Amino acid sequence: MDADRGWRGYLPDAALAAAVGGALLGGIVLAPVGAAPGPLEYLALLAGTLAVVAWRRAPLPALAVATACMLAFSARVHPETSAAFPVLITAYSVARDGRRIAAAGASALFLGGTLLADLSAAGTGDPRAVVQRAVLLVGWFVAANVGGVVSRQRQAYLRQAEERAAEAERTREEAALRRAGEERLRIARELHDSLTHSISIIKVQAGVAVHLARKRGEDVPPALLAIQEASGDAMRELRATLEVLRDPGEEAANGVGRIGELADRARAAGVPVSLDVSGDRRELPGEVDRTAYRIVQEALTNVARHAGPAASAAVGVEYGPDVLTVRVHDDGRAAPDGPPGAGVGLTGMRERVAALGGRLSAGPRPGGGFSVEAELPLSPAPGLATATAHPAAEATAAGTAATAHPVAAPAAHPGHSAPATLGAHPAPATLGGEAG
C-alpha cells in the first residue's frame, strides 16, 4: 500500500517529463540548422527529460543533470527554445528550495552556452533569430528564478500564518484556563467567607449545648448529637471542596468506603438504616467512587427530610464485573398517585450518572416509599467523564439517561425532584450488616 502511494506520487512529475520530452522532439523536427541528432544526442535528451521527474524531490541534482545534458544537446542540434524547458523547471525548483545562487548560476551557464553555440552557427542562420532567441530565453530564466523565490516567500508566509494561528489558539486556551482558575478561587473565597463561618458557629453552639447538658447531668438529646456530628462532617466536606476548587489536581476523599458513615449519621438523625455491600470489593475509578457516595448521601438526606418520622431506609452497594450498582429504598409516605415534587436533588443525581454514561432509576415504589437505583459503569466511555464541563451537553445527556426506563412519571414525596420517566425497583430482601 505505501509503495503504491509512493509510485502514484511520481505520476504528475512523470507526466510533466513526458510533456517536456514531446516538446524537445518537436524542437528537433523544427530545427532549421545544426546536425541531425545521433545516439549521444538522444541519450542526452532522455537524461535531461528524466531529470524533470526529480525536480521536487532532488532539485539540485536534477538541475545539474538537466543543465549539462541540455547544454550538450542544444550545442549540437539547436532545437529552438525547447531545450531550455528542463533547465527552466529545475531552476525554478532550486530557487524555491532557497538556493538562489545555484539556480542563477545554472541559468547563466545554460544561457551563455546556448548563445555561444548559436553564434558559432550564425553563418548558416539568421543573426536576428539568434538575438530574439537569446532575449526570449533570458526573460524565461529571469521569470523562473523570480517565480521560485516568490513561491518560497509565499510558503514561508503561510507557515508563519499557521504558527500565528496556533499560537493564538494556545493563548486563548491559556486565557480560558486562567479565567477558570480565577473563578474557582473566587468561588472558594465566597464559600469560605459564608458557609464556613456559619457552619462553624453551628458546630460551636451544638458543642456548647452538649457540654452544658453533660455538665448538668442531663441526657444529651440525640438530635443535638446528630447536629454536632453533621456540622463536623459538613466542615470536613466543605474544606475538601475548597481544596479542590483551589487546586483541581486534589480530589475529595469521599467514596464508597465512607457510605457507612452516611448510614451512621442517618441513624443519629433518627432514621433506621441498613447497609449491605456485596460483590468483589475493589478500588473504583475516582469519579465513580465519588458519584456513588453523593447519590447515597442525597437519597438518605431526602429520606430524613421527607419520608416521615417512622420511615426506615435500606442501602445496597453491589460490585459487578463492569457496573457498580447503588440502591437506596425507603418505606416512607411517598405514594405512586401523589403529585410530583419539586427540587434539584434527583436532577443532580441524573447529571452525575449521565456524565459517567450510567443509568438512574428513581420513583415511588408500588407498595409505598421511594426508591433510587443507579448503575455506574466501571469503565466509562471516553469523553463522557468530561461532560460536566459543558452544562448544556450535561443536561441533554441527563435527559437521555433519564428516559432509559420507559415508565410513566411517578409521583414523589415532597422534596424529591420530579422523576420524569424513571422506573422503580423493589427493595432487596435483606440489607443487613455494616461496611465502614
N, C-alpha and C positions, 0 to 999 in steps of 0.2 A: 504493500500500500504506500509506504513512504517513498520507495523507489519510483513508483508510478507517478506520484505527485512531483518528484524531482524532474522526471523527464517532461512532464507537462509544463513545468516552469520554463523549460528551454524552447518550447514551441513558438512563442511570439518572436524570440530572438532568431530562431532558425528561419521563420517566415521572412523576417527583415533581411537576413543574409541572402535568402533566395531572391528577394526583390532586387537587392544590390547586384547580385550576380547577373540577373537578367539585364539590368541597366548596363553593366560592363560589356556583356556580349553585344548589346545594341551599339555601344560605342565602337566596338571593333568593326562591326559591319559598316558604320558610317564614317570611319576614319579616312580622311582624304589623303593623308600622307603616311609615311612610315612603312616599315617592312611588315609582311604578314606574320602573325604570331606563330611561334613554334612551340614545342613541348615545354620549354622552360618558361615561356611567357604564360602559357595556360596554367602551369603549376603555380606561378606567382599570383595569377588571378584567383586561383582556387584558394591559396593560402590567405590572401588578403580578404577574400569573401568570408572564409571561415572565422577569421579574427572578429568579425562583427558579432558572431554568436556569443562571444565572451565580453561584449562591451560593457555590461553591467556588473558581472561577477569578477572580472580581472581587467579593469580598464587600462592600466598602464602597460602590461604585456600585449594586450590587444592593439593598443596604439603603436607600439614598437613594431609589431609584425605587419600591421596594415600599412604603416608608413614605408617600411623597407620594401615590401613586396609590390605595393602600388607605384612606388617611385621607379623601381626597376621595370615594371610593366609599362608605365607611361613613357619612359625614356625610349623604349623600343617600338611601341605600337602607336603612340599618340592618339588615344581614344577620346578625343574631345575632352569634356569635363567629367565624364562618368568615372574616371579612375580616382577622382577625389572623394567619391562617396564613402568608401570605408574609412578613410582618414578623417573626414568630417565627423562621422558618427563617433568614432573612438576619441577624437579630440574633445568633442562635447562632453563625453563621459568622464574623461580625465579632468577637465576643468570643473565639472560638477563635483568631482571627488576631492577638490581642493588643491590639485597640483596644477596651478595655472602656468607656471614656468615650463613644465614639461609639455603641456598642451600647446603653448605658444611656440616653443622650440620645435616640436614636431611639425606644427603648421608651417613655420618659416622654412624648415628643411624641405618639406614637400613642395612648397611654392617655388623656392629657389631652384630645386632640381628640375621641376617641370618647365620652369621658364628657360633654364639653360638648354634643356632638350628641345624645346620649341624654337629657340633662337638658332640652334645648330641646324635645324631642319627648315629654317626660314627661306632658304634658297628655292625650295620646292613648293612653297606655300605663300599665302598672303600675309605680309607682316602685320596688317591691321587686325587680322583674325587672331594673331598671337597676342597682341596688346589687349584686345577685347577679352580673350580667354583669361589672361593674367589678372585683369581688373575684376572680372567676374569671380575668379577663384579667391582673390583677396577679400572681396566682400563676403563670400560664403564662409571663409575661415574666421573672419572677424565676428560674424554673426554666431558661428558655432561656439567660439570661445566665450563671447559675452553671454550667450544663452546658458552655457554651463555655469558661469559664475552667478548669474541671476537665479538659476534653479537652486544652486547651493544656498544662497542667501534666503530664498523663499522657504526651503526646508528648515533652515535654522530658525527663521521667524515662526514657523508652525510649531517647532519643538518648544520654543520659548513660550508661545501662547498656551500650549498644553501644560507646560510646567507651571505657568502662572495660574491656569485654571485649577490644577491640582493643589497648588499652594493656597489658593482662595478657598477651596473646599476644606482643606485641613484647618485653615484659620476659622472658617465658620463652625466646624465641628468643635474646635477647641473653645471658641467663644460660647457655644451652646453648653458644653460641659462646664465651663466656668460659671455661667449663669445658673445652671442647675445646682452646682455646688454652693453658690451663694444663697440660692433659695432654700436649700436644705439647712444651711446654717441659720438662716432667718427663722425657719420653722422650729428648729431646735431651740433657739433662744426664746421664742414665744411660748413653746411648751414648757420650758424650764421656768419662765417667769410667771406663768399662770398655773398650770396643773401641779407642778412640783410643790409649790408653796401651799396650795390648797390641800393637797393630799398629805403633806407633812403636818399641817395643822390638825387634820382629821386623825392622823395616827397618834400625834401627841395627846390630843384630847381623849382619845379612846384609852391610851395607856394610863393617863392620869385617872380616868374613871375606874379602870381595872385596879390600879394601885390603891385608890381610896376605898373601894369595896372590900378588898382583901384586908386592908388595914383595920376596917371596922368589924371584920369577922363575918361579913356578909357573903353570900354566894354570888359569884360574878355571873351575870346573865349571859347565856350562850351567844345571844345576838351581839353583845358588846365584844366578846372574844372574837366572834366572826368579823366584826368591823375592824378590830385591831389587826387580825391576820390578813384580811383582804387589803387593808390600806398598806401594809408592809409589802404584800405581793405586787400591788399596783405601783408602789415606788420602785421596786426592783425592775418590773417590766418597763416602766417609763424611762428609767436610767438606761436600760438596754436599748430602747428605741432611740433615745438621744444619741447614744454611741453610734448606732447605725447611721443616723442622719449626719453626724459629724464625720464619720469615716465609713463610706459604703463598703469597704472591704471587711468590716467587722459585722458578724451576723449574730442575731439574738440566739440565746441558748434554749429557748422554748422548743419542745418537741414531744414526741410520743412518750418518751421516758418520764415526762412530768405530768402526764394525764392523771396519774394517781393523786397528785397534789390538788388538781382541779376537783376530783371527787371528794377529797377530804374537806376542801373549802366549801363545797356544796352541802356536805353533811353538817358542817359547823353552822351553816345558814339555815338548817332545819329541813333539808331535802334528803331523804334516804337515797343513796346512790350505790348501785352495784357495778362492779367493773370486771370485765372478762377480756383477757388478752390471749388470743390463740394463734397458732401457726408458728413457723420457724422465725423467731425474732432475730433481726439483723440490722445492721446500720442502714439508714434510709437516706436518700438524697435530701439535701438541706431544705429545698422548697416543699417537698412532700412532707417532711417531718414537721415543719412549722405550720403548714396548712392543716394537717390533721389536728394539731394542738389547738389552733384557732377555731376550728369547726366544733370541737368538743366544748371549748370554752364558751362560745356563743350559744350553743344549744343548751348547756347547763344554766347559763345566765337567764335564758328565756324560760326555762323550767321554773327557776326560783322566782321569777317575776310574774309569770302569767299562768302557770299550770294549776295553781290553787294550793291551799295550805296542806292538804292531805296527799298531794301527789308525790310519787317516787319516780326515779329515773334509772335506766339501765344503759350502761355504756359498754360497747363492744368494739374491740380492735382486732382485726383479723389480717395476719400476714399471709398473702397469697403468693404464688410464684411470680406473678407480674403486676399484681394490684394490691394496694393496701386499702382495706375496707374499714370504714369508721361508721358506727351506728350509735345513735342516741335516741332512746324511746322513753316516753313518759306516759303515765296513766292519768293525766290531768283532765281538765274540763273542756278541752278542745272538742268540738262536735263537727262531724262531716258536713252538716247542713247549716252551720253557722256562717255569719258574714266574714268575708276575708279581712284579715288585719292589715295594718299599715306599719311599715318600719323598714329599716335598712339592714337588719341582721342577716336575713336569708339572702338578700341581694349581695352582700359582701361575701357570703359563703359561695354563691354561684360564681362570682367573679374569680375567687381564688381557685376553685375547682376547674373552671373553664380555662384559666391561664395554664393549667397543667395538662389539659386535654382529657380531664376526667369527667365523671357524671355525678350529678347530685339529685337525690330524691328527697322531697320534704313535703309533709302534709299531714292532716289528721288521720288517725288510724281508724279502721272500721269499727272497732269496739270502744272507741274513746281514747283520748290522749293524742299526742303528737309524735311524729317520727321523722328523724333526719338520718339519711344514709348517704355516704359519699364514697365513691370508688376512685382512688388516686393511682394512676399508673406509675410504677416504679422506674420506668424509663420513658419520660415524657418525650413527645416528638420534638425534633429540633425546631426552634423558633417559637414554640408555644409558651415556654417558660418566661419569655421576654414580653409576652403580650400585655402585661400590666403596665408597660411603659407607654402604651397608647390607650387612653381611656375609651375612645370610641370603638376601637377594634376589640377591646376587652369586653365592652358591653355587648357587642354583637356576638362574640364567642360565648358569653354567658347565656345569652338568649338561645343560642343554638344548643348549648348543653342542656338548658332547662327543658327543651322540648323533646329530649331523648326518650322520655317516658310519656306516651300519649294517653294521659289520664286527665279527665276534666278537672279544672281548677277547684281544689277543695278549699274549704274554709279553714282558717287558722284561729287559734285562741288569741286574744288581744296581745299585740306586741310582736307577734311573728309577722314577717313580711309575707305578702300575698304569694303563695306557692304556685304560680301560674304553671299549669300543665305539668305538675310533678306528681308522681305516684307515691303510694305509701308502702311501707314494708312492715311486716309483723315483727314484734319484739322477739328476741331469742328466748328459748325455753328457760335457760338458766344463765344468769350472769353473776356468778359468784367469784370470790377471791379478789385480791387487790394486786396491782402491779405498781411498783414505785417509779 
